[in-house]
Amino acid sequence: MTPRALAALALLALFGLCPRPAGAQSVQADLSDYAFAITSNFTGASLLLYGTVVSPTPVPPGTFDVVVVVRGPPVPLTVRRKERVVAFWINRHVVRFEPVPSLYYVVSNRPLGEIATPSVLRRNGIGTAFIDPDPDLSAGAVPEAVDADTFARALVRTKIKQGLYREFPDALFFRDSLFRAPVPIPANAQVGRYQVEVYLLREGSILGARSMSFHIEKTGFERLVYDLAHSAPVFYALGVILMATLMGLGGNLIFRQR
């Protein structure tokens, strides 16, 4: 744990000792980092979330549960279903979805099914089972006679296979009133703002929540290429074609000399 994290955790613990209104229970939390830089050799990183449960009276161990939900920058997605036509596989049906989290992680001190009922989890969007992508209802976005829910479930399954939608039960360490939760940042994480929600629960009911965020940004040459691709896609495409042509000519000259 970094010195900054240790100092902040000590402050959170001291805050928990301050007088609170009778019956008031809340959660305080912070992050070890608020920004990550992606370079060409980025292979992933780890974020540490730490905090304390504030309660006016002592409570027995195991009284509270803490759930951390991390949502990546929302992006629109398209799901295609291939069907065999004669001897070929073609994209027969296409469903476009409104922006969904590019990453969705849940870290908890025990399995979600032991913490709260499905209705509580669904109402607060906690858990991969309760991710419900909304289809794009613009003209032609959802073909007739197509079950959009089937495509939505396929979208979530794909994200799970990619490791971008995950649950980490028992990964949050909880002792007395203090807790900490490691949050992995995958190598294929989307650039942008990540929203973090920390929920405090007791006997299946949410007592309080806290929100924070961190950013992932490209730096150096990768940042230049990223900005060019988004701000001037035509010039970016021409540059890629030119670079590929030059590399091809260079390789051809080398082989000729040999």
Secondary structure as GFF3:
##gff-version 3
##sequence-region A 1 258
A	DSSP	alpha_helix	3	17	.	.	.	ID=ss1
A	DSSP	beta_strand	26	31	.	.	.	ID=ss2
A	DSSP	beta_strand	35	38	.	.	.	ID=ss3
A	DSSP	beta_strand	45	54	.	.	.	ID=ss4
A	DSSP	beta_strand	64	71	.	.	.	ID=ss5
A	DSSP	beta_strand	74	85	.	.	.	ID=ss6
A	DSSP	beta_strand	88	101	.	.	.	ID=ss7
A	DSSP	beta_strand	104	108	.	.	.	ID=ss8
A	DSSP	alpha_helix	112	115	.	.	.	ID=ss9
A	DSSP	alpha_helix	118	123	.	.	.	ID=ss10
A	DSSP	three_ten_helix	128	130	.	.	.	ID=ss11
A	DSSP	alpha_helix	148	161	.	.	.	ID=ss12
A	DSSP	beta_strand	165	168	.	.	.	ID=ss13
A	DSSP	beta_strand	173	175	.	.	.	ID=ss14
A	DSSP	beta_strand	178	185	.	.	.	ID=ss15
A	DSSP	beta_strand	192	202	.	.	.	ID=ss16
A	DSSP	beta_strand	205	218	.	.	.	ID=ss17
A	DSSP	alpha_helix	220	231	.	.	.	ID=ss18
A	DSSP	alpha_helix	233	257	.	.	.	ID=ss19
###
